[in-house]
Amino acid sequence: MTDSKKSNNGPAFIEHNKKTYELPVYEPSIGPKVIDISKLYAQANVFTYDPGFTSTANCASSITYVDGDNGILLYRGYKIEDLVENADFLEVSYLLLNGKLPNNKEKKQFDASVTNHTMLHEQMSKFYTGFRRDAHPMAITCGVIGALSAFYHDSTDINDPLQRMIASRRLIAKMPTIAAMAYKYSTGQPFVYPRNDLDYASNFMHMCFSVPCEDYHVNELLSKAMHKIFILHADHEQNASTSTVRLAGSSGANPFACIAAGVACLWGPAHGGANEAALNMLEEIKTVDRIPEYVNKAKDPNDPFRLMGFGHRVYKSYDPRARIMQKTCHEVLDALKLKDEPLLQVAMELERIALEDQYFIDKKLYPNVDFYSGITLRALGFPKDMFTVLFAVARTVGWISQWNEMIEDPEQKIGRPRQLYTGDIDKEYVNIDNR
Ligand code: CMC
């Protein structure tokens, strides 16, 4: 961190064992100031303790900003609402990767270079047949992405900027193909090759829903909705899967291995798996009259049940992505003449009841991006177990942008947290026969 970023208000001080230590404080372009504790252990022989990193910045980043109190999300300084309304997914991908919006020529070149990489090495299709047909597509996606480094040796040297750029584009380009193949494999239908004359979202829908025996036309309104969904999920600062990608990358692992690690982390129901879990929950609730029962379960401290698609570590007001997702959900259901979809009624009523409930008000729990995404994705034709895979397709550009930023950061070093050891000491080995 350069001196120019130091706060004008001076350093912070920590007192320990009757000694005072001075800690530099940094000024972000927006948001809370950051106290640098990196030398604290060397100076004072103490660690800091922060399970879940609730107060810890792990890196400096200029990609995405989340203001959780005011419900603001910026990609490279642009408001998410603006980008969703005006840009397509590859335009946003360019922005995340390069830090600026592309002009016409740059956009054309970028689109062409991404589409150039949409096909998978043919040998990789054999990889799929090794999985059970009923495998979860996240399991398949995670495995296949991890295997990319076995196929694309020419883009695994992390010290070569050109190879990093090619790997980034390969990942963005191949993710939809990998995801669609995982879906096709589970249905028993043949894999569908990508079509480079289609835009990113339309091509993905084509690979998922077309079959060789008949024509398939992508509905423009639905592919627009797909672009919006992808943009909404493209990046989200230092969330669990992104931090996983950074941590994996900090050891020098290749980009494909790092993204596979991110996919694995995303799968959990507290993270990307929440969209699948939220739809399961809405299906379980089924009718509006049963909502109070589930709200009470969520409030019961002795019941582990949580309202899925509710709450967020950072957003303590409405998640801006949830607002856009709700609007997109209505657009999709209207376009498909599914306005009376009973689960949408359940979701809207559940949201209304929860937002008026003191428990949710006190804990600042609002719907997050996953609350309405399940209903939307199901209406688009995706089965539940594909929801998190779709999240992974969209988040790949965020992961790889953050990974590139980390590699280029002169302060980057291997991630190695410390611990508060609570185990035994001074135990003497006892021979197995005497235990
Ligand atoms: N339903 C009921 N109570 C909740 C919920 C919920 N969804 N979320 C948090 N709480 C309560 C929680 O029980 C705790 O209460 P107490 O202080 O009495 O112990 C309090 O609110 C704070 O919760 P926390 O678990 O300490 O908060 P966190 O920041 O560690 O967790 C979260 C954030 C997203 C994991 C959590 O809100 C949650 O599990 N939500 C449901 C899963 C979900 O929708 N995840 C998607 C997140 S957005 C997309 C993404 O990141 O991928």
Boltz pocket constraint, residues with backbone or C-beta under 6 A from the ligand:
constraints:
  - pocket:
      binder: B
      contacts: [[A, 52], [A, 239], [A, 269], [A, 270], [A, 271], [A, 272], [A, 273], [A, 274], [A, 298], [A, 299], [A, 305], [A, 306], [A, 307], [A, 308], [A, 309], [A, 310], [A, 311], [A, 312], [A, 313], [A, 314], [A, 363], [A, 365], [A, 368], [A, 369], [A, 370]]
      max_distance: 6.0
